[in-house]
Amino acid sequence: MGSRGNGAAWASLVAGVASVLTIPVAVYVTRFVESYELLDAAYAIPVGAALGVVALAFARRARREGALRLEREGTRQGVVRAGRVLGIVGICIALAGVVSLAVYGLLEYAGTRD
């Protein structure tokens, strides 16, 4: 097992965890910073989505390198799978954030038309 492929597997896991935590942490911080409002947490949406894409890219690279070496299913493949799943979940959280912003914008628009 080479360190390069192993590094891609762990990078996928780290990027996936960061992707999943980005938006919840941004929302949580709004409770404690006066100048930071809930809508400002929307700036974390592209960051979370980008980290999810990075996690998927690293997972794909690690899986491809493992397939080229004909590695068996093991700890490394479990790390790759976890990174991939977390990357997908992070992207889904970012998409949910986009939907919530769209609904908020629609409600604000409808509220100003009265």
MOZI-V34403 format. One record per pair of residues at least 24 apart in sequence whose C-alpha atoms are under 8 Angstrom apart, sorted by the first residue. I is the first residue (numbers start at 1). J is the second residue. Records with the same first field share a line. If there is no record, write none. Layout:
# MOZI-V34403
I = J ; J
This chain:
# MOZI-V34403
5 = 61 ; 62 ; 65 ; 66
6 = 62 ; 76
8 = 58 ; 59 ; 61 ; 62
9 = 58 ; 59 ; 62 ; 76 ; 77 ; 79 ; 80 ; 83
10 = 79 ; 80 ; 83
11 = 55 ; 58
12 = 54 ; 55 ; 56 ; 57 ; 58 ; 59 ; 79 ; 80 ; 83 ; 84 ; 87
13 = 55 ; 79 ; 80 ; 82 ; 83 ; 84 ; 86
14 = 55 ; 83
15 = 51 ; 52 ; 54 ; 55 ; 83 ; 87
16 = 51 ; 52 ; 54 ; 55 ; 56 ; 83 ; 84 ; 85 ; 86 ; 87 ; 88 ; 90
17 = 83 ; 86 ; 87 ; 90
18 = 48 ; 51
19 = 47 ; 48 ; 49 ; 50 ; 51 ; 52 ; 86 ; 87 ; 90 ; 91
20 = 48 ; 52 ; 86 ; 87 ; 89 ; 90 ; 91 ; 93
21 = 48 ; 90
22 = 47 ; 48
23 = 48 ; 93 ; 94
42 = 97 ; 101
45 = 94 ; 95 ; 97 ; 98
46 = 94
48 = 90 ; 91 ; 93 ; 94
49 = 90 ; 91 ; 94 ; 95
50 = 91
51 = 87 ; 90
52 = 86 ; 87 ; 88 ; 89 ; 90 ; 91
53 = 87 ; 91
54 = 87
55 = 83 ; 84 ; 86 ; 87
56 = 83 ; 84 ; 87 ; 88
59 = 83 ; 84
